[in-house]
């Protein structure tokens, strides 16, 4: 096994840096990455796919690679904060923003409900996929994708934590889901279901963030 400072580790870092440099100004296919970096197509493609998994790159609808959500995260948080605040104020429930990291999801932002009984998780919280509505969405769970296709949102009713529910919608940048807006609440305040009660508001918030991010992203 290579040590952190072994030659093979350094070579990998050099290749990752070269790929990041190659997509700094424009997206690139695997073959174009190979041309720009001097790597073989198979090596460039393999590394690029791994970098997508960890948020260093993202893929376009055409299958090209470009800088990923780790490099638009500050812009994501900036544009999401007022939208999530408005969602929290309009619904009275906790509004959150989640991203995927490997096989987990991480809470970037959380705007707590003002009510004493509330669903809350601090920013930085890490949960295993696919638990919860945003977990199901970010994990591309088949049932969740069908739900998303039918309604525009994905819901959870006590699936992660008994007594709590949530509804989530995707934040999309250039055709790729890079985050999930989640509204979480005690089921005691739900009338029909989290999605039926709040889904439209969550979808509108996610679309607002997507639109604002599209303008702000490099």
Phi, psi and omega in degrees: 000135184285140173283162182304334183249019180288158179305322181293323177295317179297320179297319179297316179298319178298319180292318177299315179298320180296320179294318178299318177297324184292333181253012184298322184253340180201158179288165182208145172284172178299319180292324178290323174302316179299317180296317183288332186257342185084004177278163172290157180299318182296318179293315180299318181293316181297314180294320181297319178296320176296322180291329173296317182302326184255013171084005178282329175232163168225161182254140176276173178299331180278357180090005177281166181250142174213174182305139186266189189292338176298335183263353174244010186297318181296320176295321179300312180295321182296313182282335183283329187302308180294327179292317178293323178298316178296320178296314179299315182293324182286327185258336184077011181242167184285128180250134186225158174235125183239146173232162178265138172226102182063239180258017178237169168237147184237136178278116177275318183222146174217122176250107187292143169300142178284354183278150184297318176269114186208161174261127183210145173217134182288151174306140184097348178299139181239127180232145179289142173284150004254026186302140178082165183295316179290328176296318178297320181292310184291335178277356182057038177301135185304311180298323179293320179295324176293320177295319179296318179297322184283322190239337187091357179217166177233136181239163175222132180238093179067019184282325178266313180228121178304135179092352179242148176227166178201162173220138184227154176220151186279142166266120188246131176233117180052045174085358182244137175285117181250349181196172177226130170275131183231133171248121186242143185203157171293139181295342179297336180260002180275132180272302180256295175199161178305318180291315180296323182283318192232359187302316182298319180294321180291318178298316180297322179293315179298320179292323176298315179296318179301315181294316179294322181291324179303323180283329185270336187289151178292000000 
